Amino acid sequence: MLEEKTVTAIILVAGNSTRYGQNRNKNFEEVNGKTVLSYSLQAFDKNQYVDDIIIGAKTEEISVIENIVQEEKIKKPIQIVIGGKTRQETVYHCIQKTKSDIVIIHDGARPAIKQKYINQCIESMKQLKGVTIGVPSKDTIKITDENNIITYTTKRSNTWIIQTPQCFDRKTLLEAHNEYQTEEVTDDCMLLEKKKEPVKIIEGDYTNIKITTYEDINIIREFLVK
């Protein structure tokens, strides 16, 4: 029964924001009077299924995060965990700090996440060990070799743009991290894929963008309620 399972939300803010190009962490940028991180924190703080929150962060940014948590009056228990050199290492550190049955992992820089997608991810764990939010690709996707020569064109109807949150059975994900520590992956779904564990995509929407470049701030501002 899902009601008997515990759920930890993991919010990742430990990246370098290199492509953001402003020499600061994009998660702390203000949009419509709140930091980007504030929106993600509030979404999981008010979710009916989430029991506690872990934030994967850089050591030097802990005090900034603590101030945001205090300002937003977050009610659920929060841990701040020091991240690693990669997203993969940061998630690994975080999932080791909880004993919850389910972990739901989210990019802090996706502040427009809606409650229904968080709920759908967690509710899908009744039948599955891994799910992710995604949207169908609007464009034709080409796969190339190292010389940028096209080697393959994906079938558009089967091609998805992956977002977060991504939700997992914690023990299954931890086993996958332990098993494939030396292999580089760009999201946690890839770890379950390596284990031949089915991962379902739940269709989200195109407003759930990840702030990557500074121009994205103007886009996301329109999607966030003031």
Phi, psi and omega in degrees: 000131181298326183297338182268355183263145178267148185229127174248130173268133178244120180249125186260122179225017188269004182291171183271350181053036183300313182288346178292327170073020182243008180056035174205161182286121182298337180293343181257004177291142178271132176228120181053039173088000178229154174287155177304316179300324182304318181297316180294318178300314182296322181300315182278333178295325182265001181288139186292335185266334188284130181266323182206170186229137172242134176249122176272118192219168172275148181306315186287354181249007183299316183295324177297315180295318179301321178294320179296316179301317180292316181297323182275356178054050179295129187270329184280152178302138182231135169245142171251121185246135180289126182280178179255196181284338181231166175301318181302314180294321180296314178299317180300315178300318184291316183289343175282346184262008178225152175246015180298155178290324186233139170240138176239118191253132185221141172286124178303333183276016171247076188283349185265018181298138182259151181302322185298329180283324174299313180299314182297321177301308184294318180296331179290345181286356173295328184246342190235167176256350181200134176217158176215152171277143177200169177229146178299141178292132176275344186247162172284130182255127178251137173259133181239168171270188184293347178258014181064027173269128183295129178247342186197144173243124182286157174281118189303323183294341180250011184253128185235149171262119187273137179240193166232160014283158170238137189236139186216152162294121189300316182297320178296317180293319179296319176300318181293319177298316180296322184285328187239034181302326185274356181255130182282129175230156182258346170207170186284339175302323181299328179293318177290326176300320179296330178275002183062031178264124182300136175236123183266142173262127174260126183289123177259219176218170189279356176281344184277054184281156174263127176292116182241312177248165183299329180296335180295337180300317180294327179289311185292332180303325182287340184266349185258136179284132179286000000 
